[in-house]
Amino acid sequence: MDALTIFIIRHGEKPGETWPGPGFMDDGVSDTESLVIRGWQRAGAWAALFGAGLSDKDYPAPQAIYAATPGADNDPNKGPSRRPAETISALAARLNLTPNEGFGKGDERHPAADSGQQRQAADQVGWRSL
């Protein structure tokens, strides 16, 4: 039986009044449910770490990526939070994977169960803090 590796990462920084600043959607629209600039930078770092193919043993590229169901792109400042999906977006794009965003807040156990059923070598789950 092959081992299943699941990486669970927390979404990047959320907006604050003075620090860390406002959130922005990927098209630059100000949004209270999106990542701040530092969060977008960290999302890029995940893509570099897991998507470069430099260390398959320590940081294997995921074969599936999950994120909590985000709010609609055409409705800024309304939930649910877009931060989990934004956090994994650069990595998903780099690996040419379509993230599974079919599980919302309160469904935290289901992505792990789904990963086990899919029997992927490495999965990455970006989730809102519990």
N, C-alpha and C positions, 0 to 999 in steps of 0.2 A: 504494500500500500504506500503510495506517495504521500509525503507530508504536505499539508496545506498550510500556507503562510498567509496570515491576514495582518495587514498594517492598518491601524486605526489612527487617523490624524484628526486633530481639532481644526476647525476652520480658522482662517486668518483673522486678524484684528477687526473688531467692529468699531463703528464710529463713536466718537465722544465729542463733547462740546469743545474742549480745548486740546485735549490729547486723547487719542492719536490723530484727531482731526476728522473731517467729513468722509463719508463713504462715497464711492463712485461706481457706477455700472461700467461695463467694459467699453461702452461708447462715450464715457465721460460725463454722463448725466448724474447729477448729485442724487444720492439715494441713502436713506437711513438703514436699509436692509442689505447694503453691499459692503464690500471690503474697503478699507482705507488704503492709501498708497502703499504703506508698509505691508499690508496683507497681500496686495497684488505682487509685491516683490517676493514675498515668501512663497506664493503660489508658483512663481517662476523658479524658485529654488527647488521646489519639489520636482518640477519637470527636469531640472538639471540632475538632481540626485538619482531619481528612479528611472529617468528616461535616457540617460547617456550610454547605458550598456557597459559601464566601466567596471562594475563589481556585481556580477550576478549572484555571488554568494551572500554578501552583506546587504545589498540593496537591489534585489531582483526586480525587473520591470513587471508591473502587474499585468495580468491577462484580463482582468475585469476591474472596473472602477465603479464605486457606488457613492452617491451623495444624496442627502435629504432633498425631498422635492422642493424646488425653489419657487418663489413667487413669480408672477408673470413679468416678462421683460418690458412690457408696455405699460406697467403700472408701478412706477417708482414710489418709494416711501410706504409701501404696504407689504405685509408679510404674506407668506412665510419668508424667512430669511433666504437671501440668495448666496450668502457667504460660503456654505458648504460646497455648492456647485461651482462657484467662482474659484474656490481654493484648488479644486482638482481639474479645472478647465484646461490649463496650460499643459499639464501632464497628459490628459486624455487626448488633446490635439497632437502632441508630440508623438504619442504612441498610436495615433489613428484609431482610438477606441471611442465608442459611444458610451458615456456613463449611464448607469442604471440609476435613474432619479425617481423610481417608482415607489419609494418608501418614505413616508413623512415622519414628522416629529411624533414620538410615541411608538414607532415601529423599530426601535433600535435593535431588537434581536433578529429581525427578519433578514437584513443583509448578510449577517454571518451565516444564518441557516441556508440562505440561497447560495452563498459562496461554497459551502460544503456540498450542496447538491450538484453544483456545477463542476466541482473537483478541479478548480484552477490551481496552478502552481503557486501563484501569488496574486492576491487581490488587495486593493487599496480602498478604504472606506473613509470618506470625508464626512464628518457628522457634526451637528450642532451639539454644544455641551449639554449634558443631561441634567 
